[in-house]
Amino acid sequence: MQPHIEFSNVTVHYGAKRALNDVTLSVPEKSILGVIGPANSGKTTLLKCINRTIDFINTAKVEGRVTIDGEDVNELRNVYSL
């Protein structure tokens, strides 16, 4: 079964600051995902990678791959430009 949301080796930098480091995560379909952690641990950045609001941050550089239902979010950016 294909995961609903999948992160493969995702690293995010805001300028020189690294917010996520080599995150690999699979979220099965029809599951609930809770993201918890201390301040500045990357929770919001992780969610921004899913909903594409990371695109609005000029200093953000995303490496790796995020897929939703098997579709690469980077490819979706090209189809649904902001």
Contacts in CASP RR format, 6 or more apart in sequence:
PFRMAT RR
TARGET T0000
AUTHOR 0000-0000-0000
METHOD contacts of the structure
MODEL  1
MQPHIEFSNVTVHYGAKRALNDVTLSVPEKSILGVIGPANSGKTTLLKCI
NRTIDFINTAKVEGRVTIDGEDVNELRNVYSL
1 28 0 8 1.000
1 29 0 8 1.000
2 29 0 8 1.000
2 69 0 8 1.000
2 70 0 8 1.000
3 26 0 8 1.000
3 27 0 8 1.000
3 28 0 8 1.000
3 29 0 8 1.000
3 67 0 8 1.000
4 27 0 8 1.000
4 28 0 8 1.000
4 29 0 8 1.000
4 30 0 8 1.000
4 31 0 8 1.000
4 68 0 8 1.000
4 69 0 8 1.000
5 25 0 8 1.000
5 26 0 8 1.000
5 27 0 8 1.000
5 33 0 8 1.000
5 50 0 8 1.000
5 66 0 8 1.000
5 67 0 8 1.000
5 68 0 8 1.000
6 25 0 8 1.000
6 26 0 8 1.000
6 27 0 8 1.000
6 65 0 8 1.000
6 66 0 8 1.000
6 67 0 8 1.000
6 70 0 8 1.000
7 23 0 8 1.000
7 24 0 8 1.000
7 25 0 8 1.000
7 26 0 8 1.000
7 46 0 8 1.000
7 49 0 8 1.000
7 65 0 8 1.000
7 66 0 8 1.000
8 24 0 8 1.000
8 64 0 8 1.000
8 65 0 8 1.000
8 66 0 8 1.000
8 67 0 8 1.000
9 22 0 8 1.000
9 23 0 8 1.000
9 24 0 8 1.000
9 63 0 8 1.000
9 64 0 8 1.000
9 65 0 8 1.000
10 20 0 8 1.000
10 22 0 8 1.000
10 23 0 8 1.000
10 24 0 8 1.000
10 49 0 8 1.000
10 62 0 8 1.000
10 63 0 8 1.000
10 64 0 8 1.000
10 65 0 8 1.000
10 66 0 8 1.000
11 18 0 8 1.000
11 20 0 8 1.000
11 21 0 8 1.000
11 22 0 8 1.000
11 23 0 8 1.000
11 62 0 8 1.000
11 63 0 8 1.000
11 64 0 8 1.000
12 18 0 8 1.000
12 19 0 8 1.000
12 20 0 8 1.000
12 45 0 8 1.000
12 49 0 8 1.000
12 54 0 8 1.000
12 60 0 8 1.000
12 61 0 8 1.000
12 62 0 8 1.000
12 63 0 8 1.000
13 19 0 8 1.000
13 60 0 8 1.000
13 61 0 8 1.000
14 57 0 8 1.000
14 59 0 8 1.000
14 60 0 8 1.000
15 59 0 8 1.000
15 60 0 8 1.000
15 61 0 8 1.000
19 42 0 8 1.000
19 45 0 8 1.000
20 42 0 8 1.000
20 45 0 8 1.000
20 46 0 8 1.000
20 49 0 8 1.000
23 46 0 8 1.000
27 33 0 8 1.000
35 43 0 8 1.000
35 46 0 8 1.000
35 47 0 8 1.000
36 43 0 8 1.000
37 43 0 8 1.000
45 54 0 8 1.000
48 54 0 8 1.000
48 57 0 8 1.000
49 62 0 8 1.000
49 66 0 8 1.000
49 73 0 8 1.000
50 66 0 8 1.000
50 68 0 8 1.000
50 73 0 8 1.000
52 73 0 8 1.000
52 76 0 8 1.000
52 77 0 8 1.000
52 82 0 8 1.000
54 60 0 8 1.000
54 62 0 8 1.000
55 77 0 8 1.000
55 82 0 8 1.000
56 82 0 8 1.000
65 72 0 8 1.000
65 73 0 8 1.000
65 74 0 8 1.000
66 72 0 8 1.000
66 73 0 8 1.000
66 74 0 8 1.000
67 73 0 8 1.000
68 76 0 8 1.000
END
